[in-house]
Amino acid sequence: MKLTILGCHSATPRWDAHPTAQILEIRGNLVLIDCGEGTQMQLRRYKVKFSRIKHIFISHLHGDHFYGLVGLISTFHLLGRETDMHIYGPKGIKEAILLLLKLGKSWTKFNLYFHELDSKEPQEILDDEKFTVETIPLDHRVYTNGFLFKEKPRPRKLDVDAAKKLNVDVSYFQKIKQGADVTNEYGDIIKNEKVTFDPDPPKSYAFCSDTSYFPQIVDQISKVNALYHESTFLDYHHALAVKTKHSTSKEAAVIAKKANVGKLILGHYSGRYGDHDMFKAEAQEIFENTELAEDGKTFKI
Ligand SMILES: [Zn+2]
């Protein structure tokens, strides 16, 4: 998996601070997570082949997480897109987008499928060939979900040297890759695991923005390889975090520690802070493997 941060700031867009949007590449598939204002410019700036996006996941209907969506849909239309597009987001997202298109007498040549969400329990919302996506219900001022992306197990890898040593004919290699036991030229049955390597373990990524401190998510995101957790405020502004239903960097780190994740990525910084190093310093007092999201930064997961 490869994560590209297109924007990781809260509230108003500024020339050097873009609202939330991320591209996740999962085994050749591109998905867009949130779509703040200006996302399509960021997609171009970081040279993302965005015609390949087939699924868009919107956490909630605050402007800094979805005001870029109608512009992006319009651009896809102008570029002649014909591939289906699936949009997952809170109930109401379909009405919001279709109203704007309708008022401009606009339309799309491609099919737009809306998958509207209103459950407060985690649910699997996509079962693709190589990955699945589940909602992570969060606690914010409006109905909000995070998303959990999980790779499916990869096929075992062919060990060519072992297969040759055991006198397995090349014509059986495809069968071996599909997991079958085969027979060698002497009629011996060769077990699949003797001629294959274990595949890399499947990776997982949890996106959690926006939310107040909400430990109920810990079990669901347990041991993910990477967790993006919002940290709108520093500990000094804890009261403000409670009031606005956001998290502090320390609270994000507590969640990361309780869930025993591989890596914590912080973002959704309030515009009141000029420097973000304190976010990392505060979180690292609790959870060492913490990194800061920055616009344009990529993370290998
Ligand atoms: Zn919000």
Boltz pocket constraint, residues with backbone or C-beta under 6 A from the ligand:
constraints:
  - pocket:
      binder: B
      contacts: [[A, 60], [A, 62], [A, 140], [A, 210]]
      max_distance: 6.0
